């Protein structure tokens, strides 16, 4: 028996997760490629080359979640805990 599509509303989130939904939506300034690259370098400790290559591969000022996971796993395997402080 098909019921069609369903949309999750903020009221659904509030009821299911018991999270209060109130206040204004946050707004963010968009970053250009250089701004996004500097944030990644500062917060994640990633070298300029790999970060820039990933942004080119993702076609914009974004990176793929799988790439971030790979970076996180590599830091864990190499015990580079200081680089993980920006991720957790």
N, C-alpha and C positions, 0 to 999 in steps of 0.2 A: 504494500500500500504506500503510495508516494504522497508526500505532503508538500513538495515544492521546496523553495529556498527559505532559509531562515536568516534573520539578521540579529546579531547580538547588540543589545542596547546598553547604555550606561546603567540603566536600572537593573538589567540582568547581571552585569558585573558586580554591582553593589549587593544584590541578593545572594549570588552564588559565592562570592569571595569575601563578603562582609567587609568591603572596603568603602569608606565614605567617599562619595562623589560630590565634591562641592568646590567652588572657587572658579577661577579663570583657567582656560587652557594655556599652557606655557607657549611662549613664542621664542623662536631661536633665529639668530642671524645666520644666513647661509654663508658657508665658507667657499672661497675659491680653492683651486688646487693647491696653491702654495700654503694657504692657511690650514687646510686639512692635513697636508704633509707635515707641517711644523707641529701640529697637535699630536700626530702619530709618533713623531720622533721624540717629542717631549714626554708623552704619557706612556708610550709602549717601549721606548728604548730601541726601536727598530732602526737599522741603518737606512740611510737615504736611498740607496740603490734599490734594495728589495721593496721598500715601501712605494717608491715611485713606479717601479715595474708593476706592482699589484694594482695601483691606481689606474695605470694605463690599460691593464688587462680588464679591469672592471668598468672601464670607460667612464671615468668621472672622478669626483673627489670622494669616492667610497671604496671600501674593500669588501671582499667576500667573507662571510662568516666562517667558511671552511678554512680560509687562509689564516684568520685569527686563531682558530682552533689549532692549526698546525704550529703557529708561532708559540702558543701557550704550551702545547705538548713538548716542543723542542726546549723551551725554557725549563720545564719540569724535568725532562730527561738530563739536561746539562746542569741542573741545580742552580740556575740563574734566578734566584728568588727576588733579587732587587729589581729585575726587569718585570716581574709579575705584579708589583705593587700597583701599577696603573690599570691592571686588568681586573683586580679583585677588590 
